[in-house]
Amino acid sequence: TTKFTNAVDIPVEFIEKNVKLRGKIHHVTEKGLEVEHIPITIPIVTSIQRKWQSKGLLLVRLAGVELAPSGMVWLQKELKPSQMVWFQLLGREDLALECRVLVNKGRFLSVCLNEEILRQGLGRTARIEGLHHDSRLYWKLHKRLLRAELKALKKNKGIWQEESFSE
C-alpha cells in the first residue's frame, strides 16, 4: 500500500523478488518512462493515505532494450498520458529502474513493451542490467527479446530495413 516516489525508496527485496508494480504513464523521455506508482488499494485506508502521500515519478527503463530514435517516437505515440502499465522490477541503476513493462490491450491480453519495440525493429537487444547472468529469469527474458529482434530482422522492419541499391 506504500506509494513509491523515488527509485531509492523501493526495498531491495522487491527488486530481488522481481515484484510487479502498477503505475500511470506521465511522460516518455530520452532517459525512459516517467511513471507514477499506483499502490494496491484498500478502500478506506487509501482515501486517508492520499492526503499525505508525496508526489513523485519513477524513472522506468525498458530492460534489455537499446532504443533507436524511432523507438522513442513510437513509444510517445503508442503510450497515452495517464495510461496504466505494470512494470516488473529487474534492477536499479542510480535513480532509474530496469523493468519489463506490460501494457494491457483489452481485458485478457497484455503486451510486453520490451518485446514489442524489438518486434517492430525500433531497437536492439542489450544486456539486462540488474539481473544476474546465471539466473533463469535472465535467460528466459533474454531469449524472448532475441526472438522478437529476430522477427524484425527477418521481416526487414525498422532499423533492419535493407538499404536499396539506389542508396
N, C-alpha and C positions, 0 to 999 in steps of 0.2 A: 504493500500500500504506500510505500515511500516514493515520492517523485524525485527522480534524479535530474539535476540541472547542470551537472558537470561530470565529465568522464571520470575524474578522480574520486568522486563520491561513490561510484559503483564498487561494491565489495569484490575483492579478488576471487572469492568463492563463486560468484556469479559468472565471472569470466572463465574460470577453470571448469565449471559445470556447463558452459555454453548455453546459458539461460536465454530464452526468447523474451524480449520486451516489446511492448506495443508503443507506438508513437504517431504523432501527426507531423507530416512534412511541412516545413516553413519555407525553406529556400534550397535551391540546388546551386552550389558554388564550385569553383575550381578545386577547393580543398575537400569537398564531399557534400553530403546531405546534412542540412541543419534540421534536426528533428526534436520536437517537444515530446518528452517521455510522458505517456499517459499511464499511470499506475492502475493496477487491478482495483476495481471499485467495490466498496461496501457502502450501500446507500446512505445510511445515517452518518457514518464516520467521514465519508467523502465530502459531504456538504460542510462539515466543520473544518476538515483539513484544507479545503480550497482557500479559506480565508487567510491562512498563514503560510501557504506554500509559496516558495520563491519562484520567480520566473527565470528561465534559462533554457538554452538549447544545447543539445548534444551534437557533436560533430561525428557523423557516421560515414565511414568509407566502405566501399564495396570491396570486401576481402578477395584477394586473388585476381583482381582485375586492374589492368593498366588502361585507363580510359583514353580514347582518341578524342580530339576536339569535337568530332561529330557525335560522339557518345554523350558528351555534355549537353549538346543541343537537343539530342533525342530525349535525355532524362528531363530536361526543362520542359519539353513539350508533353511528355508522357505523364509526368507526375504533377498533379494539381496541388496548389497550396491547401493545407488542412486535410489532405488525403491520409487515411490511416494505413500504416505499414507495420509489419512485425520485423524486428531485427534480432538475429541470433548473435550473441556476443562470442567472438572468437579470439579477440586480443585487444590490447590497449597500447597505443603508441603515443606518448606525450599526452595531448589533450583530445586525441581522436580515437574512436572505437573502430576496430576492424570487424565488420559484420557481414553476415549473409542476410540480405534484405528480401523480404517476401511481401508482395502486393496482392491483395485479394482481387480476383477477376470473377465476379459472380459469387454465388453462395458457397459452392464447394471447391472452387478452383482457385489456387493461388500460384503466382508466378515468381520464380526466384530472379530478381533483377540482375544479380551477378551473372547468371547463365544467359539471360535474355540479351544482355549487352553483347556478350561474346557470340551468341547465335546470330545476331544482326550484323556482326562484323564491325562493331563500334569500339573495339578494344582488344587487348591481348591478355593472355593468361599470364599472371605474375605469381610470385611466391606468396603464400598465405601467411601474412605476418601474425605472430601471436600464437600460432598452433605449432606444436612440436612435430617434426618430420616423421617421427616413428608412431604417431597416433593414428588410429583407424580413421577418425574423422577427417584428418588432414588428407589422407589418400583418397577417401571417398569423395570429398569435395573437389580435390584437385582433378580427379579422373572425370567428374561431371563437367568441370569447367573446360578441360581439354577437349572433351567430346563436343561441347557446344561450339568451341572455337573451330574444330574440325568441320562441323556442319557449314559454318560460314565460309571456310576455306574452299570446301568442295563446291559450294554454290556461287563462288566469287562475289560474296556480299561485302559491302562496306569497304574496309581497308584492304580487303583481299581481292578487290576487282583488279583483274589484269589490265595493264595499260594496252591500249590499242596500238597498232603499228604506226598510225599517224602521229601518235605522241612520241 
